[in-house]
Amino acid sequence: MLIYCSHKFGGKLENAKAAELKIKRLQLADPDNTYISPIHTFGFMYNDVDYDTGLRWCLDLLSKCDMMVVLSEGSRGVKAEIKFCADNKIPVEFLEG
């Protein structure tokens, strides 16, 4: 199963590191599934594209996943991802925040 990991980012390295630690823990505890991090897929381009383009890429990636886990409190992007899941009947599990 592909599991999308939603976590606040905002271009901040400390948020990426926090997400990394949480995702690493999940992946090692659950090796039969694949945890996908949009921060680690697109975060390096955060300052190179406008916000809506980056969010569109994240939502496109999310649309390919079987479910989403929420790993932090709701930033603008996390809230958009939660809404996308509701609109597209993608299961969401809130693990933190």
Sequence and secondary structure as in RCSB ss.txt:
>XXXX:A:sequence
MLIYCSHKFGGKLENAKAAELKIKRLQLADPDNTYISPIHTFGFMYNDVDYDTGLRWCLDLLSKCDMMVVLSEGS
RGVKAEIKFCADNKIPVEFLEG
>XXXX:A:secstr
 EEEEE   TT HHHHHHHHHHHHHHHHH TTSEEE HHHHHGGGTTTS HHHHHHHHHHHHHTSSEEEE SS  
HHHHHHHHHHHHHT  EEE   
